[in-house]
C-alpha cells in the first residue's frame, strides 16, 4: 500500500519550482526565507535529518510545509 500524498504537497512543490526552477536542492538561507525562519538552527531543528551537504530538497520542504 502506497502512502497518500499530503493535501497541499503539489501546490507547494509547484510554488517552489516557480521560485527555483533550475535546482532540486535549496540552501539553508533559501529555506529560511521560504519558511520565514530567522535562524539556521530553527531549520536544522525542524528539517535536520533532511539536510544533505548543507542543502534540502524541494520535495522535503514541500512535505514539511503541509504540516
N, C-alpha and C positions, 0 to 999 in steps of 0.2 A: 504494500500500500504506500503510495507516494504522499508526502506531506503536502498539505494545501498551501497555496501561495497566500501570503498575508494580504489583507484587503487593499491597502494603498501602495503596495510594492511597485506595480507597473507605473503608476503616476510618478512615484518618487524616482525610479530609475530613469524614466524619460526626462524628468527635470534635470537630473544630474548629467545625463547625456547631452542635453542642450547647453548646460553651463560648461561642461568639459568634454567636448566631442572627440578630442584626439587621444584621450587616455582612459585606461581602465582603473588605475590606481591613483589616489589623491594623497597629497601631503598632509601632515598634521595641521599646518596653518589653514589650508583649504578646508579641511574637515571642521576645524574650529569655526571658520566663517559660516559654513553651511548650517551647522548645528547651533550656532550662537553661543558657543562656549568661550570663556575668557582665558583658558589656560590649556596647555598641552596635557597637564596632569589630569584634567577633567576628561579629556578624550581618552587618555590611557586607562582611566578608571572604568569608563563605560565600554570601550572598544579595544582594550589592551590585547586581548587574545587574537584580535583580527589584524593587528599591526604587523606588517612584513617589511623589513628593511626601511622603516620609517614611513611607510605608506599603507593606506587602507583601500580596499576595493570599493568601487561604487556600489556593487551588489550588497556588500556588508553594511554600508552606510544606509542604503535604501531599506534594507530589512530592519535596521535599528530605528529608522525614522517611523516605521509602522507601529512601534511600541511593543 
